[in-house]
């Protein structure tokens, strides 16, 4: 049933430099899901929810399986790194393609490729040839597909909704990612002990059918290319040049890289933290990951509802500092209940930063550059996971998991402080 639209007013955007709509009337939970009024986004939302539950099941099962057959914290980082490193090479081309071709067609192809990878993992475990090398190869192939998928999916969000509903849609995207992150690891933790990791991989493969079906059912206008290019290389290079010369885009991406490398990598250490520090098994590991996902899920709903009422700077930097404080506290605890509390708060803080920075990035760039800018964003995302995984795995290997968590938290907090100083200095220069 339609609801009364929130009254808005245009105010200057403190990070983007553009005007934005800010609610000036009452804000209620009725507006939390307003992006779902768009039919295409509804199809994406529900299909993606099913698929992401499978994705988190697979990620949880893969980490546990690798640690089980290798007993190596370093190899945990290696597998995660190899699974994401190809994104650094394919994401730039993926962003360029997203500006030149129908994004839906790209997404159907990339989702199908990831589905095949999931089935290969299931077959490998069932038939007994899923060695560490095999898992690394499949993870690399999956990473290539993700490199083409991420920029197209990020840039496609505004086409499924509208610029007015973009923050809400991105926050809802985060809510389903983290809602699935609550359900997926918990289910995987139970299934690993009951039926084995292969079933987690197989069910993930089936889950892609839901999101592919959603894409095919969408009603979209005929695609019209808005730009012509001299060469594919030149077209992709323009996106890189734009992001390096645009001061606000550059600032967001540098902080995103720092937090990603030294903060997001905490998830790589959770199998070791669960078993070696807390003395828990697969089920405990799944619960730990679900606690972080629950915090992020709650944060996503709050941003979807109240995000426009606060400046992006406060939400993003506040989120980084909350994440840093709670991860530092986590590094000192050996209590399982306290670890759940700290991971809940850490997930909440990380979501505040990621969803807000993503929204600002998409709204400050012109439409014809969005795919390529999100390609660079995906490149940074692809770089931060292998770099962070290797950093976290190496530090944990030599000086212990708790120290690795604490070190990452301190670097994230310092990076946010430096970013705030850079923004204030830029503002002061603009006032002169």
Beta strands, then each sheet from edge to edge (+ up, - down):
strand 1: 8-12
strand 2: 19-23
sheet 1: 1+ 2-
end
